[in-house]
Amino acid sequence: MTSVLNSSVKQMDIDNQLLLKSFVAETEDGLAQMEQALLELEVNPDDEELVGTVFRAVHSFKGNAAIFELQHAQAFAHALEDLLDRIRLHELSLSPDIFDVLLASRDVLRDLTVRAAAGKDVTTPQLKKLLQRIRGHMAAKPLRKKKKKSENEAEIEVAESPVGPGEEAKAVIAKPASRTLRVDIEKLDRLLDLTGEIAIARGRTTRLLENRAQLSIEELAEAHNTEATLQAELQEFVMKVRMVPVGPLFRQYQRSVRDLAKELGKEVVLRIEGDDVEVDTSVVENLRDPLMHMIRNALDHGIETPEKRKQAGKDPVGTVTLRAAHQSGGITVEVEDDGGGLDRARILEAARRRGIDADANGMSDQEVYQLVFESGISTAEQVSNVSGRGVGMDVVRRNVQSLRGSVSISGRPGLGSTVRLRFPLTLAIIEGFGVEVGGNTYVIPLDHVVECVDLPAEERSRGGHGVISLRGQPLPYVDLALLFDLKSERTGRKSLVVVRNEAQRAGLVVDALHGETQTVIKPLGKFLEGLQWAAGSSILGNGRVALILDVGALLQEVCRDEVAVG
């Protein structure tokens, strides 16, 4: 009997956890709609449908909170409903302070959701302070019909947080790192159909192999081709399932632009273009921080104050544009602003302060602008809460390169600047180029490979790196066997794989070329996470593991060696 009870208790705990996860997912969607509606309402305050959208999001939250007996969350949502009800009845005007209260309330509701997922229902100083502001607006004007304070409201005033002194900061729990992806049921049905067709095709191949006495090579080849066709279709369909629109990600920054512009004393609107463009879900997950850094830089360094914009003959309201598009078999994401543009002289001065040898006369504007991605480079006159540390754009470059992407920046003085990110269409499967180094096989992403040539005989004894002339152009190169500290048994002919990443170009010396291959990317795992020049791994047809080379990191090493030798 005891074991049965314990089993029932465990099952109830599991069910409760599943319900909580569902509550968190549903609430996140509702709060995202609430924030979007509030930002649109700030521009169109007479749109009653938007007010209704906000009210429904809060009401749904309160209903879910009641199911899980979250008294503080339920009471706060009830107070917020009262405020929204007065707005719906036109008893309160939508003032800037009310918008601030509503947006801050959205943040509190999210915080309460995160705490609920961790099994906590507590009140916080932020919640209490916001509740006072809500009641201040409620008392600003007599109600049409006097409402009696609810029991929930009375309770929230006297309730004390169970968090001990000095532990309030620890109570803020990070959002659970659950990776989920919503898929249309029709796509799942097609996946199921494909797996069934593959099972049938495999069954046919199995029957042919079982009847070896009557085995026909033609029939076996036909069965194999059928399996290969279905497998290719399944692979392509799974790649499509991984694709998600960038619109929801882009719209998350509307709130950030609003709040940051207000903090900086500027007027800025966020324009979104190409929100229906679909990208690999891994790109969306890893783009959040880089986009935030670039938007903050655009607002702080790019967009001028309304007074300066008027003096320059511009609209006092600045514009930051988030744009996505398909281009050349990949995805391009741009962050564009119509601010003051890039200051060549200030960038060069910042580079010199960091000890970077920047030749002002010998560098083009594009080369100078690329310096902003170096660690520690900042043109801010003083450090602030927004920028000035010189780490933001360096983080952008590192994150983008980790996705096998590239980043560049362009601009015109007085007219603004554009940061452009480029990514491959999918991050799960790539076209690779196999090479052999020291008896091991490595894969170079094919979109980085320019050409393959023989390494000149006179270069084979130069110590593993140097510069050769390739069709009249200098090309730095490095022997991967020496770079990886591998013993190469090839003493004769060696090949030079010319690779490119952004504006950099170099040669990689390898023992042999294995040619093009479709590569499924696997994570490195904890044991190999710190490997400097590896971007991932793949399993070869012979069962061995091959490392996928990080071309960006390799080129930086080659160019660094070239400068040191020079």
RODO-2510 file (C-alpha; in nm, 4 decimals, decimal comma):
residues 566
     n   res          X          Y          Z
     1     m     0,0000     0,0000     0,0000
     2     t     0,2837     0,2391     0,0891
     3     s     0,4555     0,1817    -0,2446
     4     v     0,1283     0,2495    -0,4265
     5     l     0,0832     0,5781    -0,2364
     6     n     0,4433     0,6818    -0,3061
     7     s     0,3907     0,6046    -0,6741
     8     s     0,0735     0,8133    -0,6785
     9     v     0,2491     1,1057    -0,5085
    10     k     0,5340     1,0918    -0,7615
    11     q     0,2845     1,0819    -1,0475
    12     m     0,1048     1,3864    -0,9020
    13     d     0,4392     1,5720    -0,8793
    14     i     0,5142     1,4891    -1,2427
    15     d     0,1671     1,6007    -1,3538
    16     n     0,2023     1,9237    -1,1566
    17     q     0,5399     1,9962    -1,3163
    18     l     0,3931     1,9402    -1,6621
    19     l     0,1073     2,1763    -1,5808
    20     l     0,3533     2,4392    -1,4553
    21     k     0,5552     2,4133    -1,7764
    22     s     0,2355     2,4583    -1,9753
    23     f     0,1446     2,7575    -1,7562
    24     v     0,4854     2,9185    -1,8147
    25     a     0,4731     2,8631    -2,1930
    26     e     0,1180     2,9971    -2,2217
    27     t     0,1965     3,2960    -2,0010
    28     e     0,5086     3,3846    -2,2019
    29     d     0,2972     3,4002    -2,5172
    30     g     0,0318     3,6091    -2,3469
    31     l     0,2825     3,8544    -2,2000
    32     a     0,4535     3,8915    -2,5379
    33     q     0,1157     3,9848    -2,6909
    34     m     0,0529     4,2203    -2,3994
    35     e     0,3825     4,4026    -2,4500
    36     q     0,3302     4,4287    -2,8252
    37     a    -0,0211     4,5682    -2,7733
    38     l     0,1019     4,8238    -2,5168
    39     l     0,3726     4,9512    -2,7523
    40     e     0,1182     4,9870    -3,0329
    41     l    -0,1290     5,1470    -2,7932
    42     e     0,1273     5,4121    -2,7021
    43     v     0,1229     5,5187    -3,0681
    44     n    -0,2561     5,4726    -3,1124
    45     p    -0,4106     5,5454    -2,7683
    46     d    -0,7667     5,5430    -2,9070
    47     d    -0,7509     5,1818    -3,0259
    48     e    -0,9921     5,0035    -2,7911
    49     e    -0,9098     4,6621    -2,9391
    50     l    -0,5524     4,6969    -2,8169
    51     v    -0,6791     4,7785    -2,4669
    52     g    -0,8918     4,4651    -2,4875
    53     t    -0,5878     4,2577    -2,5876
    54     v    -0,3968     4,3782    -2,2806
    55     f    -0,6956     4,3135    -2,0546
    56     r    -0,7418     3,9589    -2,1865
    57     a    -0,3741     3,8775    -2,1291
    58     v    -0,3956     3,9934    -1,7661
    59     h    -0,7268     3,8157    -1,7110
    60     s    -0,5880     3,4874    -1,8474
    61     f    -0,2864     3,5223    -1,6201
    62     k    -0,5119     3,5738    -1,3189
    63     g    -0,7164     3,2664    -1,4071
    64     n    -0,4068     3,0487    -1,4398
    65     a    -0,2657     3,1886    -1,1155
    66     a    -0,5878     3,0912    -0,9381
    67     i    -0,5538     2,7311    -1,0619
    68     f    -0,2120     2,7030    -0,8960
    69     e    -0,3256     2,9013    -0,5873
    70     l    -0,0676     3,1761    -0,6478
    71     q    -0,2237     3,4316    -0,4152
    72     h     0,0235     3,7171    -0,4674
    73     a     0,0191     3,6782    -0,8450
    74     q    -0,3597     3,6586    -0,8452
    75     a    -0,3961     3,9673    -0,6254
    76     f    -0,1573     4,1766    -0,8342
    77     a    -0,3322     4,0771    -1,1578
    78     h    -0,6662     4,1692    -0,9982
    79     a    -0,5378     4,5189    -0,9108
    80     l    -0,4052     4,5567    -1,2652
    81     e    -0,7440     4,4504    -1,4040
    82     d    -0,9100     4,7282    -1,2031
    83     l    -0,6772     4,9843    -1,3619
    84     l    -0,7375     4,8472    -1,7117
    85     d    -1,1119     4,8405    -1,6504
    86     r    -1,1102     5,2140    -1,5776
    87     i    -0,9094     5,2704    -1,8947
    88     r    -1,1620     5,0668    -2,0953
    89     l    -1,4450     5,2784    -1,9465
    90     h    -1,2550     5,5980    -2,0395
    91     e    -1,2372     5,6999    -1,6755
    92     l    -0,8581     5,7322    -1,7020
    93     s    -0,6530     5,8789    -1,9823
    94     l    -0,3498     5,6922    -2,1095
    95     s    -0,0782     5,9183    -1,9743
    96     p     0,2975     5,8452    -2,0153
    97     d     0,3134     5,7406    -1,6493
    98     i     0,0296     5,4924    -1,6949
    99     f     0,2135     5,3406    -1,9914
   100     d     0,5225     5,3068    -1,7721
   101     v     0,3120     5,1373    -1,5041
   102     l     0,1543     4,8961    -1,7520
   103     l     0,4878     4,7985    -1,9078
   104     a     0,6459     4,7573    -1,5640
   105     s     0,3458     4,5440    -1,4635
   106     r     0,4133     4,3178    -1,7580
   107     d     0,7673     4,2672    -1,6229
   108     v     0,6321     4,1898    -1,2759
   109     l     0,3881     3,9341    -1,4178
   110     r     0,6754     3,7627    -1,5967
   111     d     0,8832     3,7628    -1,2776
   112     l     0,5926     3,6077    -1,0879
   113     t     0,5655     3,3421    -1,3592
   114     v     0,9333     3,2519    -1,3320
   115     r     0,9054     3,2284    -0,9548
   116     a     0,5945     3,0119    -0,9853
   117     a     0,7849     2,7717    -1,2100
   118     a     1,0348     2,7331    -0,9247
   119     g     0,7537     2,6699    -0,6767
   120     k     0,7590     3,0148    -0,5147
   121     d     0,4723     3,2573    -0,4596
   122     v     0,6194     3,5639    -0,2909
   123     t     0,5785     3,9386    -0,3005
   124     t     0,8730     4,1639    -0,3771
   125     p     0,9625     4,5309    -0,3174
   126     q     0,9158     4,5957    -0,6897
   127     l     0,5678     4,4452    -0,6808
   128     k     0,4685     4,6476    -0,3720
   129     k     0,6021     4,9716    -0,5225
   130     l     0,4154     4,9127    -0,8461
   131     l     0,0968     4,8266    -0,6619
   132     q     0,1165     5,1632    -0,4861
   133     r     0,1498     5,3399    -0,8212
   134     i    -0,1528     5,1515    -0,9532
   135     r    -0,3598     5,2542    -0,6529
   136     g    -0,2387     5,6110    -0,6926
   137     h    -0,3884     5,6216    -1,0402
   138     m    -0,7037     5,4532    -0,9160
   139     a    -0,7472     5,7245    -0,6522
   140     a    -0,6712     6,0120    -0,8877
   141     k    -1,0367     6,0432    -0,9832
   142     p    -1,3555     5,9169    -0,8124
   143     l    -1,4952     5,5988    -0,9613
   144     r    -1,8435     5,5949    -1,1091
   145     k    -1,9232     5,3305    -0,8589
   146     k    -1,7167     5,2979    -0,5429
   147     k    -1,5450     4,9627    -0,5289
   148     k    -1,4682     4,7849    -0,2095
   149     k    -1,1094     4,6777    -0,1655
   150     s    -1,0838     4,3076    -0,2340
   151     e    -0,9597     4,0593     0,0213
   152     n    -0,6718     3,9745    -0,2103
   153     e    -0,5607     4,3377    -0,2136
   154     a    -0,5776     4,3609     0,1633
   155     e    -0,3738     4,0459     0,1944
   156     i    -0,0973     4,1590    -0,0373
   157     e    -0,0326     4,4675     0,1755
   158     v     0,0414     4,2708     0,4895
   159     a     0,1979     3,9624     0,3354
   160     e     0,5705     3,9361     0,3999
   161     s     0,8176     3,7710     0,1717
   162     p     0,9588     3,4475     0,3158
   163     v     1,2949     3,5464     0,1681
   164     g     1,5386     3,6337     0,4430
   165     p     1,7324     3,9624     0,4754
   166     g     1,9887     4,0077     0,1998
   167     e     1,8505     3,7177     0,0007
   168     e     1,6085     3,9107    -0,2187
   169     a     1,8495     3,9114    -0,5132
   170     k     1,8854     3,5349    -0,4903
   171     a     1,5106     3,4938    -0,5249
   172     v     1,5148     3,6168    -0,8836
   173     i     1,5368     3,2899    -1,0683
   174     a     1,6531     3,2752    -1,4273
   175     k     1,4105     3,1655    -1,6943
   176     p     1,4266     2,7886    -1,7426
   177     a     1,6510     2,7096    -2,0376
   178     s     1,4054     2,4846    -2,2179
   179     r     1,4497     2,4605    -2,5922
   180     t     1,1122     2,4218    -2,7566
   181     l     0,9851     2,4635    -3,1100
   182     r     0,6255     2,4918    -3,2238
   183     v     0,5427     2,2813    -3,5281
   184     d     0,2246     2,2766    -3,7360
   185     i     0,0359     1,9495    -3,7045
   186     e     0,0392     1,9143    -4,0839
   187     k     0,4189     1,9083    -4,0822
   188     l     0,4198     1,6414    -3,8121
   189     d     0,1740     1,4360    -4,0202
   190     r     0,4080     1,4577    -4,3195
   191     l     0,7056     1,3537    -4,1048
   192     l     0,5059     1,0548    -3,9851
   193     d     0,4175     0,9635    -4,3450
   194     l     0,7823     0,9817    -4,4495
   195     t     0,8984     0,7599    -4,1633
   196     g     0,6304     0,5066    -4,2649
   197     e     0,7417     0,5139    -4,6281
   198     i     1,1042     0,4667    -4,5240
   199     a     1,0037     0,1679    -4,3083
   200     i     0,8275     0,0124    -4,6097
   201     a     1,1300     0,0744    -4,8319
   202     r     1,3627    -0,0821    -4,5747
   203     g     1,1320    -0,3815    -4,5505
   204     r     1,1566    -0,4308    -4,9257
   205     t     1,5386    -0,4151    -4,9079
   206     t     1,5397    -0,6655    -4,6212
   207     r     1,3256    -0,9136    -4,8188
   208     l     1,5574    -0,8856    -5,1173
   209     l     1,8616    -0,9581    -4,8998
   210     e     1,6886    -1,2542    -4,7333
   211     n     1,6280    -1,4161    -5,0747
   212     r     1,9911    -1,4087    -5,1783
   213     a     1,9497    -1,6991    -5,4172
   214     q     1,7155    -1,4915    -5,6309
   215     l     1,8815    -1,1542    -5,5573
   216     s     1,8745    -0,9132    -5,8490
   217     i     2,1312    -0,6347    -5,8405
   218     e     1,8966    -0,4129    -6,0401
   219     e     1,6122    -0,4610    -5,7898
   220     l     1,8488    -0,4028    -5,4961
   221     a     1,9833    -0,0848    -5,6567
   222     e     1,6265     0,0362    -5,7176
   223     a     1,5296    -0,0329    -5,3543
   224     h     1,8420     0,1475    -5,2330
   225     n     1,7672     0,4502    -5,4523
   226     t     1,4111     0,4616    -5,3180
   227     e     1,5417     0,4652    -4,9604
   228     a     1,7962     0,7360    -5,0474
   229     t     1,5257     0,9529    -5,2078
   230     l     1,2942     0,9220    -4,9081
   231     q     1,5803     0,9860    -4,6654
   232     a     1,6788     1,3010    -4,8571
   233     e     1,3177     1,4220    -4,8508
   234     l     1,2953     1,3538    -4,4765
   235     q     1,6201     1,5415    -4,4165
   236     e     1,5023     1,8407    -4,6194
   237     f     1,1677     1,8437    -4,4403
   238     v     1,3309     1,8335    -4,0965
   239     m     1,5445     2,1312    -4,2003
   240     k     1,2261     2,3173    -4,2962
   241     v     1,0696     2,2325    -3,9594
   242     r     1,3685     2,3965    -3,7897
   243     m     1,3032     2,7211    -3,9762
   244     v     1,1150     2,9883    -3,7809
   245     p     1,0211     3,3502    -3,8740
   246     v     1,2352     3,6294    -3,7294
   247     g     0,9340     3,8535    -3,6652
   248     p     0,8717     3,7487    -3,3021
   249     l     1,2417     3,7978    -3,2227
   250     f     1,2550     4,1415    -3,3860
   251     r     0,9393     4,2634    -3,2140
   252     q     1,0901     4,1877    -2,8727
   253     y     1,3214     4,4865    -2,9187
   254     q     1,0435     4,7433    -2,9547
   255     r     1,0198     4,7674    -2,5776
   256     s     1,3978     4,7916    -2,5427
   257     v     1,4179     5,0742    -2,7985
   258     r     1,1383     5,2627    -2,6245
   259     d     1,2907     5,2361    -2,2766
   260     l     1,6494     5,3035    -2,3854
   261     a     1,5537     5,6055    -2,5959
   262     k     1,3696     5,7485    -2,2971
   263     e     1,6736     5,6900    -2,0747
   264     l     1,9017     5,8667    -2,3264
   265     g     1,6661     6,1580    -2,3810
   266     k     1,6132     6,0696    -2,7465
   267     e     1,3165     5,9973    -2,9698
   268     v     1,3563     5,6747    -3,1651
   269     v     1,1225     5,4370    -3,3461
   270     l     1,2020     5,0775    -3,4442
   271     r     1,1130     4,9758    -3,7984
   272     i     1,0943     4,6059    -3,8861
   273     e     1,1354     4,4704    -4,2386
   274     g     1,1279     4,1094    -4,3546
   275     d     0,9653     3,9776    -4,0367
   276     d     0,8301     3,6795    -4,2334
   277     v     1,1783     3,5632    -4,3342
   278     e     1,2513     3,2215    -4,1828
   279     v     1,5866     3,1259    -4,0311
   280     d     1,7241     2,8237    -3,8510
   281     t     1,6003     2,8095    -3,4928
   282     s     1,9619     2,8066    -3,3673
   283     v     2,0165     3,1450    -3,5316
   284     v     1,7185     3,2897    -3,3444
   285     e     1,8442     3,1505    -3,0128
   286     n     2,1923     3,2968    -3,0607
   287     l     2,0950     3,6299    -3,2160
   288     r     1,9291     3,7801    -2,9101
   289     d     2,2415     3,9177    -2,7417
   290     p     2,4195     4,0392    -3,0602
   291     l     2,1095     4,2256    -3,1761
   292     m     2,0691     4,3844    -2,8352
   293     h     2,4315     4,5055    -2,8390
   294     m     2,3914     4,6520    -3,1870
   295     i     2,0632     4,8257    -3,1041
   296     r     2,2115     4,9782    -2,7883
   297     n     2,5100     5,1022    -2,9881
   298     a     2,2826     5,2492    -3,2548
   299     l     2,0822     5,4412    -2,9956
   300     d     2,3790     5,5554    -2,7873
   301     h     2,6434     5,6272    -3,0545
   302     g     2,4401     5,6598    -3,3731
   303     i     2,1115     5,8416    -3,3145
   304     e     2,1540     6,2069    -3,2190
   305     t     1,9458     6,4027    -2,9713
   306     p     1,6330     6,5731    -3,1135
   307     e     1,8065     6,9129    -3,0938
   308     k     2,1098     6,7994    -3,2942
   309     r     1,8898     6,6282    -3,5516
   310     k     1,6903     6,9476    -3,6017
   311     q     2,0128     7,1450    -3,6469
   312     a     2,1225     6,8943    -3,9120
   313     g     1,7894     6,9263    -4,0943
   314     k     1,6699     6,5799    -3,9902
   315     d     1,3458     6,4542    -3,8430
   316     p     1,3850     6,4881    -3,4629
   317     v     1,2649     6,1287    -3,4330
   318     g     1,5420     5,8846    -3,5225
   319     t     1,4868     5,5453    -3,6835
   320     v     1,6502     5,2104    -3,6204
   321     t     1,5645     4,9443    -3,8776
   322     l     1,5836     4,5703    -3,8202
   323     r     1,5855     4,3963    -4,1567
   324     a     1,6043     4,0312    -4,2639
   325     a     1,6295     3,8890    -4,6158
   326     h     1,7322     3,5798    -4,8093
   327     q     2,0477     3,6461    -5,0053
   328     s     2,2857     3,4243    -5,2029
   329     g     2,1629     3,1015    -5,0456
   330     g     2,1899     3,2389    -4,6925
   331     i     2,0266     3,4820    -4,4502
   332     t     2,1193     3,8484    -4,4072
   333     v     2,0201     4,0410    -4,0941
   334     e     2,0847     4,4158    -4,0799
   335     v     2,0662     4,6786    -3,8067
   336     e     2,0509     5,0205    -3,9694
   337     d     2,0222     5,3642    -3,8108
   338     d     1,9822     5,7121    -3,9607
   339     g     2,2116     5,8757    -3,7056
   340     g     2,5442     6,0541    -3,7335
   341     g     2,7315     5,7687    -3,8995
   342     l     3,0796     5,6379    -3,8199
   343     d     3,3607     5,8749    -3,7205
   344     r     3,6797     5,7512    -3,8854
   345     a     3,9096     5,9712    -3,6754
   346     r     3,7569     5,8657    -3,3432
   347     i     3,7742     5,4970    -3,4355
   348     l     4,1434     5,5290    -3,5249
   349     e     4,2145     5,7152    -3,2019
   350     a     4,0316     5,4472    -2,9978
   351     a     4,2339     5,1778    -3,1761
   352     r     4,5624     5,3506    -3,0965
   353     r     4,4635     5,3784    -2,7296
   354     r     4,4229     4,9996    -2,7304
   355     g     4,7681     4,9517    -2,8826
   356     i     4,6379     4,8498    -3,2272
   357     d     4,8683     4,9542    -3,5106
   358     a     4,6253     5,1425    -3,7356
   359     d     4,7719     5,3170    -4,0374
   360     a     4,5385     5,6102    -4,1021
   361     n     4,6728     5,6741    -4,4515
   362     g     4,6990     5,3143    -4,5662
   363     m     4,3564     5,1931    -4,4480
   364     s     4,0306     5,2277    -4,6393
   365     d     3,7139     5,3440    -4,4640
   366     q     3,5835     4,9861    -4,4613
   367     e     3,9017     4,8578    -4,2939
   368     v     3,8836     5,1328    -4,0326
   369     y     3,5167     5,0638    -3,9612
   370     q     3,5922     4,6942    -3,9030
   371     l     3,8134     4,7988    -3,6088
   372     v     3,5006     4,8567    -3,3977
   373     f     3,4734     4,4780    -3,3635
   374     e     3,8104     4,4559    -3,1847
   375     s     3,7997     4,3904    -2,8106
   376     g     3,8183     4,7069    -2,6017
   377     i     3,7444     4,9492    -2,8860
   378     s     3,4910     5,2151    -2,7882
   379     t     3,4366     5,5671    -2,9192
   380     a     3,2253     5,6653    -2,6186
   381     e     3,3601     5,9708    -2,4398
   382     q     3,2695     5,8252    -2,1017
   383     v     3,1519     5,4943    -1,9592
   384     s     2,7768     5,4766    -1,8944
   385     n     2,5137     5,2177    -1,8117
   386     v     2,4560     5,1778    -2,1860
   387     s     2,8038     5,1546    -2,3379
   388     g     3,1659     5,2631    -2,3198
   389     r     3,3372     4,9411    -2,2074
   390     g     3,4344     4,8347    -2,5586
   391     v     3,3006     4,4808    -2,5294
   392     g     2,9653     4,4964    -2,7120
   393     m     3,0732     4,4702    -3,0753
   394     d     3,3442     4,2186    -2,9890
   395     v     3,0694     3,9982    -2,8413
   396     v     2,8683     4,0452    -3,1610
   397     r     3,1548     3,9208    -3,3780
   398     r     3,2273     3,6206    -3,1549
   399     n     2,8632     3,5129    -3,1401
   400     v     2,8144     3,5535    -3,5137
   401     q     3,1280     3,3565    -3,5973
   402     s     3,0159     3,0776    -3,3647
   403     l     2,7160     3,0390    -3,5988
   404     r     2,9483     3,0167    -3,9014
   405     g     2,8392     3,3660    -3,9978
   406     s     3,0165     3,6894    -4,0836
   407     v     2,9678     4,0501    -3,9764
   408     s     3,0529     4,3778    -4,1454
   409     i     2,9751     4,7446    -4,0907
   410     s     2,9330     5,0355    -4,3280
   411     g     2,8225     5,3944    -4,2968
   412     r     2,8259     5,7477    -4,4261
   413     p     2,9097     6,0494    -4,2076
   414     g     2,5923     6,2264    -4,1043
   415     l     2,3625     5,9708    -4,2670
   416     g     2,3854     5,6673    -4,0407
   417     s     2,5435     5,3237    -4,0364
   418     t     2,4506     4,9620    -4,1076
   419     v     2,5743     4,6450    -3,9369
   420     r     2,5226     4,3451    -4,1622
   421     l     2,5194     3,9834    -4,0418
   422     r     2,5278     3,6878    -4,2796
   423     f     2,4402     3,3303    -4,1869
   424     p     2,4045     2,9998    -4,3714
   425     l     2,0486     2,8899    -4,4343
   426     t     2,0727     2,5985    -4,1916
   427     l     2,3107     2,5196    -3,9105
   428     a     2,2425     2,1474    -3,8762
   429     i     2,3748     2,0179    -4,2087
   430     i     2,6426     2,1822    -4,4216
   431     e     2,8253     2,1139    -4,7436
   432     g     3,1794     2,0392    -4,6322
   433     f     3,5174     1,9750    -4,7911
   434     g     3,7145     1,6867    -4,6430
   435     v     4,0932     1,7098    -4,6005
   436     e     4,3544     1,4833    -4,4431
   437     v     4,6113     1,6152    -4,1931
   438     g     4,8477     1,3894    -4,0010
   439     g     4,6359     1,0805    -4,0645
   440     n     4,3186     1,2528    -3,9416
   441     t     4,0268     1,3818    -4,1446
   442     y     3,8995     1,7375    -4,0995
   443     v     3,6055     1,9144    -4,2608
   444     i     3,6191     2,2707    -4,3922
   445     p     3,2793     2,4382    -4,4543
   446     l     3,2518     2,4525    -4,8329
   447     d     3,1230     2,8103    -4,8407
   448     h     3,4650     2,9226    -4,7100
   449     v     3,6647     2,7294    -4,9723
   450     v     3,7842     2,9372    -5,2707
   451     e     4,0081     2,6908    -5,4547
   452     c     4,2701     2,4172    -5,4119
   453     v     4,6238     2,4309    -5,5557
   454     d     4,9501     2,2423    -5,5102
   455     l     5,1897     2,3863    -5,2520
   456     p     5,5079     2,4902    -5,4391
   457     a     5,8001     2,2555    -5,3691
   458     e     6,0230     2,5390    -5,2456
   459     e     5,7682     2,6237    -4,9728
   460     r     5,7641     2,2744    -4,8144
   461     s     6,0735     2,3381    -4,6017
   462     r     5,9965     2,6877    -4,4752
   463     g     5,8819     2,5981    -4,1249
   464     g     5,5092     2,5557    -4,1724
   465     h     5,3995     2,9098    -4,2538
   466     g     5,4808     3,1941    -4,4855
   467     v     5,3494     3,3971    -4,7782
   468     i     5,3331     3,2879    -5,1409
   469     s     5,2352     3,4713    -5,4565
   470     l     4,9134     3,3339    -5,6029
   471     r     4,8418     3,4874    -5,9424
   472     g     5,0287     3,8016    -5,8446
   473     q     4,8558     3,8418    -5,5047
   474     p     5,0259     3,7696    -5,1688
   475     l     4,8650     3,4791    -4,9821
   476     p     4,9651     3,3898    -4,6240
   477     y     4,9476     3,0200    -4,5415
   478     v     4,9959     2,7777    -4,2517
   479     d     5,0601     2,4029    -4,2393
   480     l     4,7785     2,2520    -4,0335
   481     a     4,9950     1,9554    -3,9298
   482     l     5,2427     2,1855    -3,7577
   483     l     4,9707     2,4128    -3,6217
   484     f     4,7884     2,1143    -3,4680
   485     d     5,1172     1,9559    -3,3550
   486     l     5,0551     1,6441    -3,5640
   487     k     5,3185     1,4266    -3,7281
   488     s     5,2679     1,4232    -4,1029
   489     e     5,4038     1,1222    -4,2896
   490     r     5,3576     1,2913    -4,6261
   491     t     5,6978     1,4183    -4,7400
   492     g     5,6163     1,4760    -5,1045
   493     r     5,3270     1,6603    -5,2649
   494     k     5,1003     1,8693    -5,0424
   495     s     4,7895     2,0696    -5,1225
   496     l     4,6958     2,4257    -5,0369
   497     v     4,3280     2,4937    -4,9670
   498     v     4,2577     2,8653    -5,0189
   499     v     3,9862     2,9816    -4,7784
   500     r     3,8124     3,3135    -4,7221
   501     n     3,6222     3,4669    -4,4318
   502     e     3,4885     3,8205    -4,4751
   503     a     3,7826     4,0263    -4,6095
   504     q     4,0528     3,7807    -4,4940
   505     r     4,2052     3,5174    -4,7232
   506     a     4,4698     3,2550    -4,6511
   507     g     4,5911     2,9090    -4,7429
   508     l     4,5714     2,5912    -4,5334
   509     v     4,8350     2,3275    -4,6124
   510     v     4,6962     1,9718    -4,5951
   511     d     4,8286     1,6255    -4,6754
   512     a     4,5449     1,5163    -4,9042
   513     l     4,2065     1,6246    -5,0408
   514     h     3,8984     1,4077    -4,9914
   515     g     3,6531     1,6335    -5,1748
   516     e     3,3014     1,7555    -5,1065
   517     t     3,0807     1,5845    -4,8524
   518     q     2,7498     1,6571    -4,6843
   519     t     2,8211     1,6987    -4,3146
   520     v     2,5844     1,6660    -4,0204
   521     i     2,7115     1,8956    -3,7452
   522     k     2,7425     1,7484    -3,3976
   523     p     2,8328     1,9420    -3,0807
   524     l     3,1859     1,8983    -2,9513
   525     g     3,0834     1,7880    -2,6036
   526     k     3,2311     1,9023    -2,2737
   527     f     3,5639     1,7254    -2,3258
   528     l     3,6416     1,9196    -2,6447
   529     e     3,4602     2,2475    -2,5740
   530     g     3,7832     2,4446    -2,5358
   531     l     3,9327     2,3264    -2,8644
   532     q     4,0507     2,6476    -3,0269
   533     w     4,0013     2,5871    -3,3990
   534     a     3,7052     2,3472    -3,3988
   535     a     3,3502     2,4645    -3,4695
   536     g     3,1905     2,1215    -3,4270
   537     s     3,2286     1,7575    -3,5210
   538     s     3,0837     1,5084    -3,7645
   539     i     3,0713     1,1309    -3,8042
   540     l     3,2230     1,0032    -4,1267
   541     g     3,0971     0,7175    -4,3383
   542     n     3,3634     0,4869    -4,1903
   543     g     3,2407     0,5613    -3,8379
   544     r     3,5313     0,7865    -3,7389
   545     v     3,4833     1,1372    -3,5988
   546     a     3,6039     1,4381    -3,7965
   547     l     3,6412     1,7868    -3,6536
   548     i     3,4831     2,0772    -3,8442
   549     l     3,7364     2,3593    -3,8664
   550     d     3,6549     2,7135    -3,7527
   551     v     3,7814     2,9059    -4,0541
   552     g     3,7395     3,2464    -3,8897
   553     a     3,9606     3,1514    -3,5933
   554     l     4,2197     2,9894    -3,8229
   555     l     4,2435     3,2975    -4,0441
   556     q     4,2960     3,5224    -3,7437
   557     e     4,5839     3,2967    -3,6365
   558     v     4,7380     3,2936    -3,9853
   559     c     4,7146     3,6714    -4,0238
   560     r     4,8586     3,7195    -3,6729
   561     d     5,1567     3,5016    -3,7642
   562     e     5,1995     3,6961    -4,0868
   563     v     5,2167     4,0249    -3,8985
   564     a     5,4574     3,8784    -3,6414
   565     v     5,6890     3,7450    -3,9130
   566     g     5,6683     4,0691    -4,1080
***
